[in-house]
Amino acid sequence: MAELLGLGDECGEGASGAPALAGSCLADNRLNLDVYPDGCHRFLQLFDGRRGEVVRVEFLRLSSNDRLLGTTLGILPHLKQLKSLVLKGGHARDEFGLCQHGSLTSLPPDVGNLRCLTHLDLSFNSLSTLPSCILHLPSLCVLLLSHNSLVALPEDFGSLSKLTFFSAMKNQLKDLPQSIGELAVLQDLDLSENALEFLPEEVGNLHNCTELDLSGNRLSSIPDSLANLKSLRRLHLHSNLLVTVPASLASLPNLSRLDLQNNCLRAIPPEIQTLPFVHLRGNPLGETEPSLQAEVSSARGLRRLFLGSGEDSFTVTSEGCKVVLRCGIHFYFPPGAASDSLRIYFRTLTPDPQWVKLRHHDVLLSRVLELQPHGVKFQQEVQIWMPYASPQTLHQREVVVRTFSGQSWSELRTRVEQKRKSKKHVAHCSVLHFSWFLVVSRLVQNECQVPTEGTLLFSSVDQNIKVTFPPGVTEETRSVKLQVLPVSAEEIEEIMADAGCRASPLLCLSQDSLVDFLRPVRIQLPLPPGVTGLNLDRSRLHLLHGDLEGQTWDDITSQVVLEFTHLYAVFEVTHFSWYWLWYTTKTYIGGIAKKVYERLRMYQVNFIALQRKKDPEQVLLQCVPKHKVDPVLKKLQDRYRGPEPSDMVEMFEGEQFFAAFERGISIDMDRPDCVDGCLSFVFYSHLKNMKEIYVTSPVDRKGQAVKGQVSFYRGAVPESIPEDARRRRKGPDSFWLATLPIKLPRLKPRWGENPGPLNGFSFPPLNLGNAETGYLTQANLLSIARRMGTDWQTIGLNLGLTYQQIERIGYNNREDLDKQILDMLFSWAQQNSEDPDCVSKLITAMKESGRQDIADEVETIIELGRQKYRESIRRVGLEQEGSTEDSAIATM
């Protein structure tokens, strides 16, 4: 592996750079520069200084993410002996953690003169058409074009007569040229995940083809000529729109795998069905077979469901469907995913730190999506698209969806996409069962399988970091993961107030085995910024080892053998943990590392308390990261006013804090997030840490304004933070965070305080909804009414009242805003009390009127009612079997 990659020590880079690189890397006529961020620059240096050696290179690898690629391409025709050329993208990641496609869109015409070239890899690039020069390569045997943007292949593609392996996976091919049948020696053809709708009959002329992958296309049929492929061993046709397959496929003498899963097959020839190696899951077999056109139309035009804010469930049938929730979450249930009609229940939850455990340097990007029934098994994968809050930067990070098994969270294979119209970012994953899901940003994770013969693992964040596993390092294959946290010199200097301190990137290594390696594993770390092998003072260099929780840092410099090159430090270990190189005059290195590591995981935040301009008793509380304060205030200034934000405070991702009201101000104690008179919050750096509440004066103001304050306090500290951070928080003073003033204006007496102004206005006894789904009482309606203010007319119209009704209510109660609100709300409630859906209509009307705060309050009341109902059912023993797990989340 190391010989093929030609990296790190094998390249022997010294102080002079290119000469040392040339002397080592060109010895075997191989030049592998795609692992260097400036590989093209190095290549150009070599060509200028060692042209005679470079032109004899037979194997060349370069990254097409390199900014100097265009200049380098012009030199390639000079490499007349070149046999293998790799110009792949995917070596860099974008701000969302995705592999970046390379910039390659074409090749110079003279590349067609490379008569010795047999292997060409242009994967992960931006090719929309095949460069014409490729068709002039007379010796080309292997052509890799996967993960590009090809929409078609040239008509004379068959001129590549020596081609034995061709992959155009993950492109946008809609059809194939007839000349593809002229590839007489082709053995492996991969056209998966394209947009092919039909195949030319000439595909049947590929008599030497042993593996054909056409999965993930739009094929509704395949030609009978495929039965001519007598050498074919594996045929992949899953995830298409096939409604029939020719029975003649069963006659292929060497076929050992036929994958027909996830199609629209309703009837299959008996000859095919009896094959022991055929895979048929995910097909609506046994149902009445419609015409071909009707089936294709059905598969492309699945039933679409758009759910409103008051809906919490939908039904999936065996025909499949597409579902869009109001919050922006999308589902795709392919045909056959559910064998019978299935009712799916959904809701989004605020992450509870009791069970949503974030790992080191994780950033939470979404609320928790719960899908019930938990654990339901689908016959095909269901696709989920979850919108998430996009941080300002995800540089050197990646986005993943996590799912909860009931005991632990695991990560799903995730693809990040951006909606064209809304520009919102969504995380896309596929699942076979339902559970709880959330989106997080994590440090980029590189992983590999370590076999007994050893291997090599690189970091895609910092390609100067590598781990070499020698032969015999393990008896059984084990999985290894690598993560890197870059640390800039500016960050350390700001934290330490010491320009002399420097640190390398922090390296985290883990494995799935508890057994130490049988032989030492070799690790290469770059030296801290500004430190080289020429100016290195070894007495100042320290290698630190951290445990997996990052709570202790030990100086292990004297316990390992450190080797140095011009740019790297190399050492050997037999077990994995966290490793960090420090260059400093300090002696207490462990303490320094603790302090820096802790600060790297904290966010500087401000607290904000704003009062609604139209109704100052309505208070918006928010905890905002430092860089978001000004944009948030600007966005809210039209509707809210308030004091300046608090002084800067530092908090951890996932840390709990509380808000308490003092000096004559109180809140509703029945709120589910109210603990001992304080509102409970959890800080997540990229979610909206905000609550809109109604504050009142607990004493008779006698018409006077009330001046009070809201104070923020620390709550439970996350379990995984360093111990010295815990110690700093002991004592009453350390819990206080900030205090901001609030002023309740001079107001007339409220309902219930003095019945005089109501002049005998009475409220009918009402209960909206029902106990099972949650209900609103007369007291709830009164609480809602007192918060509407001048928005009552808009709310009334969205509830379905006419303009004439609104005008009459306003005229009849023209001297009293309170009566106007009560008349409107209770008139509507009385007319709709028999409607089982009236509560959801009320929530929708509040949201459409811009009163999300009231909608949230109603939803909270409803949820409390549902929980009490479920608890009462459990107490009397009427709970249905199997529902315990479904309701477990409610107790978390």
N, C-alpha and C positions, 0 to 999 in steps of 0.2 A: 504493500500500500504506500509506504513512504517513498519507494523508488518511483512509483507512478506519479505521485504528487510533486516530488522534488522540492520539498519545502523546508523552512526553518533551518536547522543545522545542516541538512543536506545541501542547502544553497550556500552555506558558508559565508554569509555576508559579513564583511569586515568593515574597517573604517573607510576604505576606499570605495565601497559600494559595488559598482558594476563589475570591475575586474574580478573580484572574488566570486561574484555571482556567476560570471561567465565561466571561470575556470572549473566550477563544480557542476553547474547545471547543464553545460553543453557537452560534458564528457560522454554522455550516452545519447547524443543527438536529440535530447528532449529539452524543451524549454517550457516550463509550467509556471506561468506568471499570473494566472487568474485568481490566486489567493491573495495577491497583493493589491491594495487599493490604488496603487500607482503602477500597475503592471505594464501598461503601455509605455509609460515614461521610461521604465527600466529597459523595455525592449528597444526603444529608440536609442537609448544610451549604448546598449550592446551593439546595435547595428552600426552606429557611428564608430565605436571603438574596436569591435571584433567582427567586422563584416564577413571576413573569410570563413569564420566559424559559424556565424548565424545563417548564412545562405546554405549550409549543409544540414541544418536542422530538419529532422524528419517528423517530429511530434511537437506541436505548438498548441498551448492553451492560453487564451486571453479572456478577460471579462469584457463583455459588451456594455457593462455599466460604466466603463472607463471613459473619462472626458476626452482622452486623446485617441480614441479608437479610430476616428476618421483619418488622422494622419498615419496611423499604423497600417490601415488597410492598403494604402498605396504602396507599401513595401512588400506585402505578401507575395505578389507575382515574382519577386526575385528569389523566393525560396523554392527553387526548381525541384528539390528532392523531397519536398514536403509530402508525407503520407497521411498524416492525421491533423486536422485543424478543428479546434474547438473554440467557438466565439459565443459562449453562452451568457445570458443574463441571469438574474436571480441571485447574484452574489450580494446585492445590497437590499435593504428593506426601506420602504417608505415610512411616512409618519404614522401609519396605521399598523405597522408591523408586517405588512405584506411584502413578498419578494417583488422587487422592482424589475420589470421587463427591461432588457437592454435597449439601447438606442438604435440598433442596427435595422435599417430599412432597405438596404441594397448592398451589393458587392461590386467592386470595380470589374469591368469587363475582362481585364487581363487575368483575373483569377481563373478563368476558363482554360488558361494555358498550363495549369498545374497538372501535368500529365501523370504524375505519380500519386496524386491524391486519391486515397481509397476510403477515407473516413471523414465526414463533415458533420459537425454538430452545431446547429444555429438555434437551439432551443431557447425559450424565454426571451424572445426578441419582439420586434415590432414590424415584422414582415407582413405586408398585405398582399404582395404578389411574389412569386418565386423569381429570384434574380436569374436572368436569362443565361448568365455565364455558367450556372450549375449544369445546364443541359449539355455543355461542351466538355465536361470532365470525363475523359474516356475510361478511367480506371475506377470510378466511384462505385463502391460496394455498399456503404452504409451512409444513409442520409437521415438526420434527425431534425425535425422542424416543429416539434411539439411546443405548445404554449406560445403561439404567434397569432396573427390575425388574418390568415389566408382565407380567402373566400372562394378561390378556384385554383386548379392546377393547369398549367399550359397544355394545349392540345397535343404537343409533341413530347409529353412527359415520358412516353415509352422509349425515347431514344437513349435513356440511361440503361443500356442493355445488360450491364454487369451488376445492377443493383440487387443485393440479397436481403437487405433490411431497410425498411422505410417506415418512419413514424411521423404522422402529422396529427397526433393526439391534441385535443384541446385547441382547435382552431375554429373557423366558421365556414368550413367547406359545405357547399350546398349540393354539388354534384361532382362526378369524376369524369375525366376524359376517356374516350373509348380506347385510347392508346395505352391505357394502364394494363391492358391484357397483353401487351408486347414485352412486359418485364418477365422474360421466360425463366430466369434463375431466381426470382424473388422468393424468399423463404418465410419472411416475417413481415406482415403488413398490419400496422396499427393506425386506424382512422377513428378511434373512439372519441366521444364527446365533441362531435361536430354537429352540423345541421343537415346531414344527408337525408334526402327524401326518397331516393331510388338509386339502384346500382345498375351500371351497364351490363349487358349480357357478357361482354368481353372479360369480366372478372373471372369467369369460368375458365379462361385460358391460362391462369396462373398455376400450372401443373406442379410446380415444385414448392408451392406454398404449404407450410406446415402449421402456421398459426395466423388466424385472421380475426382481428378485433374490430367489430363494428358497433360496439355498445354505446349507449348514450346518444343516439341519433334520432331521426324522425322517420325511420323506415316503416312503411306499412306493409311491404312485401319484399321478398328477395327472389332473384331469378333462379329458375330451375338449373341454370348452368353451373351453379355452385356444386352440384353433384359430380362435376367433372374433376374436382380438386382431389384426386386420389391420394395425394400426399398429406392432406390436411389432418392434423391431429387435434387441434383445439379451435373451436368456432364460438366466438363471443357475440351474442346478439341481444343481451339483456338491456333493459331500459330503452326500448323503442316503442313503436306503435303497431307492431305486427299483429295481424288478425289471423294469419295463416302461415304455415311453412310447408314447403314441398316435401312429400313423403320420401322422395329420392335421396334426401340427406342421410337416411338410415342405411343406404348402401355404401357409404364412404368407408373403405376398408380399414383405414388407420385412425379414424376418429375416436378420441378417448374423452372428449369433453364437449358438450353442446349446452350452452347457457342461454336459456330462453326466458329468464326471470323478468318480471316487471314489464310485461307486454300486455296486449289486449286479446290474447288468444282465448277463444271460447271453445273451440274444438280442435283437437290435434290428431293427425293421422295415427292409427294404432302402431304403425311401424316405428314412429318417433317415440310414442309414449312408453313403449316397452324397452327402450334403450336404457341400460343400467347407469349411464353417465349423463343423462339429460337432466337439466335443472329447470323446473317449471313454476316455482313459487311466484306469487304475485300476479297470476293470470285469472280472469273470471271464468274458469273452466266450468263446463256443464250448463251454462246459461244458453238461451236461444241465440243462435248466431245471426246477427243482422247483416245487412249488406256491408261491403268493405267501406264504402264512402261514409255510411252512417257511423261506423265504428271510429274511423279516423276523425270525423267531425266531433264525435262525443269526447274523444280523448283530448282534442285540442281545445274544446270549448266547455270545460268542466263548469259545473254549477259554482257560482261565486256568491258568497255571503258577506254582507257588510253589516256589522253589528254596532248598534248605538250604545250610548253610555249606560243606559239602564239594563242592558242585557248581560247575563253572566253565563250563558251556555249556548250550544248549538248542536245540531245532529249531523253525524257523518254516516253515510251509507256506503255500500260496496262500490258504488259508482264513483266515489271520490268527490272532492270539492276543493275550492280555494276559499279561505276565510280571512277577512280583514277586520281587526278590532279597531275601535275608535282611537286607542292609544298608539296605533301605528304598527302593532305586531301582526305579522302575516303568517298563515299556515298553508301548506299544500299537502293534501291527502290524495295520493295517487289512486287510480282505480284499483280495487282489490286490497287496499290497505286494511280496511275493516271488513270482516266476513259478513257481519250483520249490522243493522242500524245501531249506532252507539251515540249516547248523549255525552258530550264533553263539557265539563265545567271549568271555568278559568277565573282567575283574579290576580291582581298585582298587589304585592305586599311590601311594606317598608322593611328593609333588611334588619333583622334582630341580631345584635352582636352575640347573643347567647348561642346561636347556632350557625350564623353566617361567619365563619372563621376566615379572615383574610390572611394570606401568607405575607412574608416579608416583601415589602415594596410593591404589593398589589394595590391597585387603584380600582375602586368600585365604580362602574359606569352605568348601571341600570338598577331599577327595582327588581324584586324577585317575582318571577312569573310562576304561578302555580297552576298545573293542569291536572284535572281529575277525570276519571278514576286513576289513582296512583298505581303504577306498575302495569297498566293495561298493555297487552302485547299486540303490536300491529304486524301484519303479514308483509308489509313493505315499509321502508323508512319514510317517516313523516318529516317534511322540511319545515323549519321554523326560521323566521327572520325577526330579530329583536333589535329595535332602535336603541341606541345608547348615546350618552352624553360624550361628545368628542372633546377630549382635553386639548389645551392649546398646542401641546406637542406630545407625540408618542414616539419621539426619536429614541431609537434603541430599545423599544418596547413592542409588544404585540398584544392583540386583542383575542381573547378566547371566551367561549361560553362554558360555564360550569353547571353541572347538574348534581342534585342531592339525592343520595340513595336511601336516605332515612337515617344514616349514620355518618356519612362522610361525603365530601364534594369531590367530583372527578371532572376532568376537562374533556370536552368534545372537540373533534376536528372542526375547526371554524374557518370560515371564509368571510372577509370583510368586504362590504360593497357600499357604494354611494348611490342613493337614488338620484336619477337624472333631474327630475323636476324640483323636488324639495331640497336636494343637496344633503339630506340627512344621511347619517351613517348607520348601517345595520349590520349585525353579526348573523351569519347564516350557518346553520348546523342541521344535521339530520339525526333522528332518533327512532328507536323501535319501541320505546315505552315512555310513559309520561311520569313526570315528577315535578321538581322545582328547578328553575333555571335562572341564571343571572349572567351578566357580562362583566368581565374584569379586564384590566390592562395589567400585564405582568412583564417582567424582564424577559427578553428574547431567550428562548430555550433551544439549545442544540442537543441532539441526542443521537446515540448510535448503539448498535449491538456489538459487544466485544466477544469475538470467538476465541477459541484456544490458540489460533495462529496469530492473534493480536490485530491491532488496527490503529488508526490515527483519527483524532477528533479535533476539529477546529471551531473557534467561535466566529459566527457570522457578524458579531458586533465589532470585535477587534481581532482581525485575522493574524495578528502577531501572537495570539494566545493559542497554544496547541497542547494536546495531551497525547503522548505516545504510549501505546500498550504493546509491550514486546511479546514474542511468541512464548507460550507457556504461562501467560499471566493468569489464566483461569482454567479450571477443568471443565466448567459448563458455561455456555454463552450467557452473558448477563447484560442488562440494559444500563447505560450510563447517560446522565444528563449534565449539561454544562450551562451555567448562566453567568453573565458578566455585568457588573455595575460600574460604569465609567465614573471617575471622580476627577474633576478638574482641579488644577492647582489654585485657581481663584477661589473655589469653594472652601478648600482647606485653609487657605490664607485668611479668608473672611471669618471662619469659625475659630481658628487658632490664634489669629492676630500674630502670626509668625510666618514671615516669608521664607524661612529656612525649611519648613516642613513640606515634604512632597510624598505622594503615594501613587502606586500603580492602580490600574483597575482592580476592583474586588472580584475574585474568582470564586464561584460556588460550584462545587462538584458533588454529585450524589449518584447513588446506584441502587438497584433493586435487590441487592444481595447483602446479607449481614456478615458475610465472610470476607476477610481481608484478601487482597490480591496475593497470588503465589510468588510473583516477582515484582520488583519496584516499577512503578509507573512514572514515566518521565514527564515533567510539566515545564513548559516554557512560558514565562511571564515577561512582558516588556518592563524595562526599568522605569522608575518614576520620571515624569517630565523634567527635562533639563539635566538629567543624569545619564552619562554614557560610560562605556568601558574605559574611555580615556581619562575621564576626570573623577572616577569612582573612588570614594573613600570608604573602604569596607567597614570601618568601625561605625559608620553612620547608617549602614544599611541593615534593616531588620525584616525578617520574614515572620509574619504573624499567622497563627492558626486559630480559627474561631469554631466554636461548636455549632451545630445545625440550627440552634435558636439564636445565634449571634449575640449571646449574653456574656460570654467570656472570650478574651483574646489573650493568647499565650505567645510569647516570643520563642520561636523554635529555631532561631538562626544557628545556635550552637549544636542542634540535634540533627541537622541535615548537611549534606555537602552541596554548597552553592557554587555553581560554575557561571562565569560571566563571559558574554561576547560584547561587541560594541553596543548592542541595543537590548540584549535580553539577559535575564537571570534564569538558570535552569537548575532544577532540583528533582529528587525522587522521593516518592511516598508509596505506602502500601495500603492506605485507607483514605477515604475522601471526606472532605469538610470544606471550610471556607479558607482561602489563602489570600494574603494581602502583603505587598512589599511596601515598606516605609523607609524614607530617607530623611533623617532628622538628627539633631544634636541632643534631643531629649533622651532621658533614660527610662522613664515610666511609659513605655510604648503602649502597653495594654490599656492604660487609662486614656491615652490620647485617642486610640482607635475607638474605644467605647464612646467617647464624647462626639467624635466626628460621625461615627456610624449612626448614633442616635439623632443627631441634627439632620442628617441626610434623609431621615424617614419622617421628619416633622414638616408641618405646613404652617406658615405664618398667616393668621386669619384676623379678621375684624368682625365685631358684632354690630348689628344694625337693629334699631327699633324705630319703625316708622308708623305714623298714624294716618288713617285714610282721611283725605281732605273733607269728604262729604259726611263722614261719620267718625270723629276722632276717638271714639271708644273702641273702634276696630283697629287693632294693633298688629302689625306685621313684624315678626321676629325672624332674624336670619343670621347665619354664621357663614361668612364669605371668605375664600382664600384671597390673599393680598392682591393678586393681579386682577381679580374680578370685581373689586369694590367699586371702582369708578364706573365701569359699564353697567353694573347692577343699579346703582343709584340713578344714573342717567335714564335707564329704562323705566324706573318706577316714579320719577319725579312728577309726572303729570297727574298721578292719582294719590300720591302719598307725600307727607312732609314729616320731618323729624330732626333730631339732633345729629351732630357729626358722628361718624362711626367711632367705635371704641379704639383705644390704643391697641397695638399689635400684640397678639397672643399666639403661642405655639401650641399646636395640637397634632395628635396622631390620626392617621386614617382609621376610622372605625371607633374613635373614642367617644364616650358618652359624656354629656354635660346637661345642666339644668338651667332653667330660667325661673326666677322667683320675683313676685311683685310685692313691693313694700310701700309703707307710708300711706295707708288708706286705699290701696288698690287691690282687688282680688279677681280671681277667674273662676270659671265653672269647675267645681271640684269633681264633677261626674265624668269628665273627659277620661278616656282610657289611657291617655299619655300623661295624666296628672299623678304625680307621686309626692305625697306629703305636701301638697299645695304648690309644688314646683312642676313646670312642664319638662318632660324628658325629651332630649334630642340625642341624635347620634351624628357625629360629623363625618361626612364623606366628601372628599375634596372636589368631586366632579358631579355631585348631585345637588339638588336644591334643598339645602338645609334650612327650610323655612316653615313657619306656621303662622297662620292668621287666626287670631283669637279675639274674643270680646272681653274687655275688662270693665269692671264697674267699681263703684265705691260701696264698701260694706256698711258704711254709716250714713246717716241722713246728712246730705250736704247743705240742706237748707238753701238750695239755689246757688251755692258757691262752687267755684272751680276747685278741683283737687289736684295738687302737685304731688307726684310720687316718683317711683323709679322702678326699673327692672334690673336685677342683678343676675349675672351668669356665674355658675359655679361648676367646678369639675365634678364628674361622677365616677363611675367605675372605670378603672384603667384597663386597657386591653391586656390580655394575659401574656403576650409575647414580647412586651417592651423590655429593654435592659433594666437590670435591677437598680442601678444607680438613678435611673429616671423615676422608678417607683419611690425610692427613698426621698427624693426631692419634694414629693407631693404630700408628705406626711405633715400634719399640723393644720390648723384651721385657716391660716393665711394662704397656704399654697392652693387651697381649693377655689379661692375667689379669682375670677377672670376679669370681669368688667361690670360697670354700672352705667346705665343710661337713663336720663330723665324722661318722664311721661307726664303730660298735663291733660286731665279730663276737663273739658269746658263746662261752663255753667249750663246746666240742663234743667228742664222742667221735670217734675216727678214722673217716674216710670210706672208702667202698669202694675197694679198690685200694691204700690206704695201709697197711693191716694186715689180711691175710686171716683172721686168727684168729677174730674174732667171727662170721664167716660159717659156720664149722664145715663147710667143704666144700660149701657151697651153690653149685651150678653153674648156668650160664646156657646154654640151648640156642642154637646158632648160628642166628640168624634174620635174614632180610631181608624186610621188609614192603613191598608195592608193587612197582613195576618201574622200570627205568631211564628209560623214556619219560615217565612221569607223575611220577617222583621216588619215592625209597624211603627207608625208615628201616632202619638197621643195628642190630646188637646194641649197638654203642657209643652210638648215638643213644638207644636205649631206656634204657640205664644213665643217660645224662645227664638224660633226662626223669624217671626214677624218683627221682633224688636231690632233685628239686624238689617232689615231691608233698606230703611231710609228712603231716599227719593228714587231709588231704583224700582220701587214697587210697580210702577206703571209698565216698565219694560218687562218685568217678570210676569205680570198679569197677561200681557199680550202673548208672551211665549208659552203661557199655560193654556192659551186658547180663548181667553176672553176677548170680546170684540171691542173696538174703539168706543162704541156707544156705551157699553157697560163700564169701561174705564172712566169715561167722562161723567157718567151718572154717579159713580162712587165718589169721584173727586168733588162733584157739586154737592152731593148730600152731606159730605163731611169736610166742606171747604175750609173750615177753621181749625181742623185738627188732623195733622199728618198721621198720628197714631191710628185714628179711627179709619182713615183711608186704607192703611195697610191691612188692618184687621178685617175690614169689610171685604176687601178683595180676596184675601187669603182664605177666610172661613167660608165665603160664598162659594169659591171654587171647590174647597174641600167637601162641603156639604153636597155639592152637585156630583162629585166624583168618588164619594166614599164607597160605592159599590164596584168601582172599577178595580180589578186586581192589579192593574199595572199603574195605578195613579201615583205611587211613590216614585217609581222610576221616571215618570213624566215630570214630577216636581224637580228631581235632580237634574234632568236634562234642561229644564227651563232655567234653572239657576246658572248652569254652565253657559247656556246660550246668551244669558243676560250679563255675562262677565262676572258673576258672583261665585267663583270657584270655592271661595271660603265657606259659603253656606252649603254648597253641594257637598263639600267634604264633611261638614258637620252632620248633614242628613245621612250620608253614607256610614259615618261612624256610629250614629244612633241605630241604623238598620243592622249593622254588623253585630253590635252589642246584643240586639234583640235576637239575632240568629244564634249567637253563642249561648245565650241563656236558654233558648228553646232546646238546642242540642243537649245542653247539660241536663235540663229537666227530663228529656227523653232517656238519657243514660241512667239517671237516678232511678227512674221507675222501671228500668229494664226493657224498654221498647226499642232499643237501638238495633238496627238491622245488622246481621252478621257481615263482617268485613268492612264496616264503616269506621272502625277505630283508627286505622291508619290514615284514612281520608281526612279525619278531623284532627289529626295529631298536630298539624301545623298551628292550629288555633291556640294551642296551649304553649307554644314556643315563645 
